[in-house]
Amino acid sequence: MSYLGNAPARSFISFERQVFTIVNSQTAYTLSHSVTNENDIRLVVNNVVQEPGSGKAYTASGTTLTLSAALTNGTDEMYCVFLGRAVGTVNAPAGSVGTSQLAADAVTNAKIADDAISDEQLDPTVITGQTAETSIATDDLILLSDTSASGALRKMTRANFVSGVGGTNTPAFHAYKIATQNVTSNTFTLAVFDVETYDTDGNYASNRFTPQTAGKYFVYANLHLDGTSYPDHLETAIYKNGSMIATSFVGQAGNYIYGNRLVQTTVDMNGSSDYVEVYGKVRQSGSTHFAGGEVRKYFGAYRIIT
């Protein structure tokens, strides 16, 4: 018979005999060799062969022999003959098992240690070759290659992945004025916008936007003159903390103008006391006014970056 690994030494040997020292009131004894069960030994007490089995004279398992009744030292004698032995398995030598000895799909998930798979064992086409996802569910996990750790794969939840990406562009607001606003000619006048379309954080009040979140903000405003007056100069300006930071105007000598003037800019706000307002100036003879209307006179801002 051929063997994988070392051949067991079991040829040309005699049955081994073990003599026991009797201990009063003791029913458990230790065998010299491990056995599968009581049928692997022949037990002899006082020169009488005993019957093996549960409920009989004795049982045996491993190296433990159990008697159904205790014997007396000095009066009784006991020995056993090993008819068979439980032969322990021998591990194959290291590196002796090759790919051909493994059945297909023989290595299951239960046999793979946690965190034991590295990028060397991964086929990149398994990921790149799949259909691209168009959305991310809340409980989805995302795999990333960490370049700071030699490309080790890391997993992230959707919440961690999208945190800090893009932003919400708030605080933000948009306001307008329906009615006209009378102004004095050739003087910068604070523009009134008393109807809010939205104000995400409640930072707009009394024609002034004072965001409590620091960041860069995009600010825009539009003023309008209608056909009831004919000035030759219209200017719309954005003020920060009472000082002009952006302006847009149109003017022409000799010909009257009317219409819209839009101004827009970006401004850095400290998130505590900085504020922005809109001022307008019209130059003409006599009094004039900014025309009202949701699409003609409006003011707004939103955060674009922290």
C-alpha positions in Angstrom: 0.0 0.0 0.0 1.3 3.5 -0.9 1.0 6.5 1.5 0.9 10.2 1.2 3.7 11.4 3.5 5.5 9.2 6.0 4.4 5.5 6.2 3.0 4.4 9.6 5.2 1.9 11.5 2.6 -0.9 11.9 4.1 -4.0 10.2 5.4 -7.0 12.0 4.5 -6.0 15.6 3.0 -8.1 18.4 -0.1 -7.2 20.4 1.0 -5.1 23.4 0.0 -6.0 26.9 -0.5 -3.5 29.8 -0.6 -4.5 33.4 -2.5 -2.2 35.8 -1.8 -1.3 39.4 -5.1 -1.7 41.3 -6.2 1.3 43.3 -9.0 0.7 45.8 -12.4 2.3 45.0 -11.0 3.5 41.6 -12.9 2.7 38.4 -11.0 4.9 35.9 -7.5 3.9 34.7 -5.2 5.3 32.0 -4.3 3.3 29.0 -0.8 3.4 27.4 -2.2 3.9 24.0 -5.2 5.8 22.7 -8.1 3.6 21.4 -11.3 4.2 19.5 -13.5 2.3 21.9 -13.5 -0.7 24.3 -13.5 -3.2 21.4 -9.9 -2.2 20.7 -8.7 -4.0 23.9 -9.2 -7.3 25.6 -9.5 -6.8 29.4 -8.6 -9.6 31.7 -9.4 -9.5 35.5 -8.2 -12.4 37.7 -7.5 -14.4 34.5 -11.1 -14.0 33.3 -11.8 -12.1 30.0 -14.3 -9.3 30.6 -17.2 -8.4 28.3 -16.8 -4.9 26.8 -19.6 -2.3 26.3 -21.9 0.1 28.1 -23.6 -1.7 31.0 -21.0 -4.5 30.8 -17.7 -4.9 32.5 -15.9 -1.9 31.0 -15.8 0.9 28.4 -12.9 2.7 26.9 -12.3 5.9 24.8 -9.0 7.6 24.0 -6.6 6.7 26.9 -9.4 6.3 29.5 -10.5 2.8 30.7 -13.6 2.8 32.9 -14.7 -0.2 34.9 -18.3 -0.9 35.9 -17.1 -1.9 39.4 -14.0 -1.1 41.5 -11.4 -3.7 42.3 -9.4 -4.5 45.4 -5.7 -4.0 45.7 -3.8 -7.1 46.7 -6.7 -9.4 45.9 -7.5 -8.6 42.2 -5.3 -8.5 39.2 -6.0 -6.8 35.8 -4.3 -6.4 32.5 -5.3 -5.6 28.9 -4.1 -6.6 25.4 -4.3 -3.9 22.7 -6.1 -5.5 19.8 -6.2 -2.1 17.9 -5.1 1.5 18.4 -6.5 4.8 17.3 -3.8 6.1 14.9 -3.5 9.9 14.9 -3.5 11.7 11.6 -0.2 13.1 10.4 -0.1 16.5 8.8 1.3 16.7 5.3 4.8 18.3 5.1 4.9 22.0 4.6 4.6 23.0 0.9 3.7 19.5 -0.2 0.1 20.3 -1.3 0.0 21.8 -4.7 -2.8 23.4 -6.8 -3.6 20.0 -8.5 -4.4 18.5 -5.1 -7.1 21.1 -4.4 -10.6 20.5 -5.8 -12.3 23.4 -7.6 -13.9 25.8 -5.2 -12.5 23.9 -2.2 -11.3 27.0 -0.4 -14.4 28.6 1.1 -14.9 31.9 2.8 -14.8 30.2 6.2 -11.2 29.1 5.5 -10.0 32.6 4.6 -8.7 34.7 7.5 -10.2 38.1 8.0 -8.1 40.9 6.3 -6.0 38.2 4.5 -6.8 39.3 0.9 -4.6 41.9 -0.6 -4.6 43.8 -3.9 -2.3 41.2 -5.4 -5.1 38.6 -5.3 -7.7 40.9 -6.8 -8.4 41.1 -10.5 -9.0 44.8 -11.3 -11.3 43.9 -14.2 -13.8 42.4 -11.7 -14.6 46.0 -10.6 -13.9 48.1 -13.7 -15.6 45.6 -16.0 -18.9 45.9 -14.2 -21.8 48.2 -15.0 -21.2 51.6 -13.5 -23.5 52.6 -10.7 -25.6 55.7 -11.3 -26.6 56.2 -7.6 -25.5 55.2 -4.1 -27.9 53.7 -1.6 -27.7 54.7 2.0 -26.4 51.2 3.1 -23.9 50.8 0.2 -20.2 50.4 0.9 -17.6 52.0 -1.3 -14.1 50.5 -1.9 -11.2 52.9 -2.1 -7.5 52.3 -2.9 -5.5 54.0 -0.2 -2.3 55.3 -1.9 -0.8 56.3 1.4 -0.9 52.6 2.5 0.6 51.0 -0.7 -2.8 50.8 -2.4 -4.6 49.0 0.5 -8.3 48.7 0.0 -10.5 50.7 2.4 -14.3 50.7 2.7 -16.5 53.7 3.4 -20.1 54.2 4.0 -22.1 56.5 1.8 -22.4 59.1 4.5 -18.6 59.2 5.0 -18.0 59.3 1.2 -20.2 62.2 0.5 -19.2 64.2 3.6 -17.5 67.3 2.6 -18.1 66.8 -1.1 -19.7 69.7 -2.9 -21.5 71.4 -0.1 -25.0 72.7 0.5 -24.4 76.4 -0.6 -26.0 77.6 2.6 -26.6 80.1 4.1 -28.5 81.5 1.2 -31.3 83.9 0.5 -33.2 85.7 -2.2 -35.5 88.8 -1.7 -37.3 91.3 -3.9 -39.6 94.3 -3.7 -43.0 94.6 -5.4 -43.7 98.3 -5.0 -41.6 101.2 -6.3 -39.0 103.0 -4.2 -38.6 106.7 -4.4 -35.0 107.9 -4.3 -33.2 111.3 -4.4 -31.4 112.0 -7.6 -27.6 111.7 -7.8 -27.4 110.1 -4.3 -26.6 106.5 -3.3 -29.7 105.2 -1.6 -30.1 101.9 0.4 -32.3 99.6 -1.8 -35.2 98.0 -0.1 -36.1 94.3 -0.6 -39.0 93.4 1.7 -40.3 90.2 0.3 -38.2 87.0 0.9 -38.4 84.1 -1.6 -36.3 82.0 0.7 -33.8 82.5 3.6 -32.3 79.2 4.6 -30.8 80.2 7.9 -32.7 83.4 8.8 -29.7 85.6 8.1 -31.5 88.3 6.0 -33.3 91.1 7.8 -33.9 94.9 7.2 -32.3 94.8 3.7 -29.1 93.3 5.1 -27.6 89.8 4.8 -25.4 88.8 7.8 -24.4 85.2 7.4 -23.2 83.5 10.6 -21.1 80.9 8.7 -17.7 81.9 7.4 -16.9 81.4 3.8 -16.8 82.8 0.3 -20.2 84.1 -0.9 -21.6 84.9 -4.3 -23.7 88.1 -4.1 -26.0 89.5 -6.8 -28.5 92.4 -7.1 -30.5 94.1 -9.8 -32.2 97.5 -9.9 -34.7 98.7 -12.6 -35.9 102.0 -13.9 -39.2 102.1 -15.9 -40.4 104.5 -18.6 -41.9 107.1 -16.3 -38.6 108.9 -15.8 -35.7 109.4 -18.0 -32.3 109.6 -16.2 -29.0 109.6 -17.9 -27.2 107.5 -15.2 -28.1 104.3 -13.3 -25.8 102.6 -10.9 -26.2 99.4 -8.8 -23.6 98.8 -6.1 -22.9 96.1 -3.5 -21.6 97.2 -0.1 -19.8 95.2 2.6 -19.9 96.6 6.1 -20.9 100.0 4.7 -18.2 100.2 2.0 -18.7 99.7 -1.8 -17.0 96.5 -3.1 -18.7 96.1 -6.5 -20.6 98.4 -8.9 -22.3 98.3 -12.2 -23.6 101.4 -14.0 -24.7 102.8 -17.3 -24.8 106.4 -18.4 -24.9 108.5 -21.6 -24.9 112.2 -22.0 -27.6 113.7 -24.1 -29.8 110.6 -24.3 -32.0 109.3 -21.6 -31.8 105.7 -20.4 -34.1 103.3 -18.6 -34.0 99.6 -17.8 -32.1 97.1 -15.6 -28.6 97.2 -14.1 -27.3 94.0 -12.6 -24.2 93.7 -10.3 -22.6 90.5 -8.9 -19.4 89.6 -7.1 -17.8 87.2 -4.6 -17.0 88.3 -1.1 -15.3 86.7 1.9 -17.5 86.8 5.0 -16.2 86.1 8.5 -19.3 84.4 9.7 -20.0 86.7 12.7 -20.3 90.4 11.9 -19.8 90.9 8.2 -22.8 91.9 6.2 -23.7 93.0 2.7 -26.3 95.5 1.4 -27.3 97.0 -2.0 -27.3 100.7 -2.9 -28.4 102.5 -6.0 -28.0 105.9 -7.6 -30.0 107.6 -10.3 -29.0 110.9 -11.9 -31.7 113.1 -13.4 -33.5 116.4 -12.9 -36.1 116.1 -10.1 -37.1 113.0 -8.1 -37.2 109.5 -9.5 -37.7 105.9 -8.3 -36.5 102.3 -8.5 -39.2 100.3 -10.2 -40.6 97.3 -8.3 -41.3 93.7 -9.3 -40.1 90.2 -8.6 -38.1 90.0 -11.8 -36.8 93.6 -11.9 -35.6 94.4 -8.3 -34.0 91.6 -6.4 -31.1 90.8 -4.1 -29.6 87.5 -3.1 -26.5 85.6 -2.0 -25.3 82.0 -1.3 -22.1 80.4 0.1 -19.9 78.8 -2.6 -17.0 77.5 -0.5 -16.0 77.4 3.2 
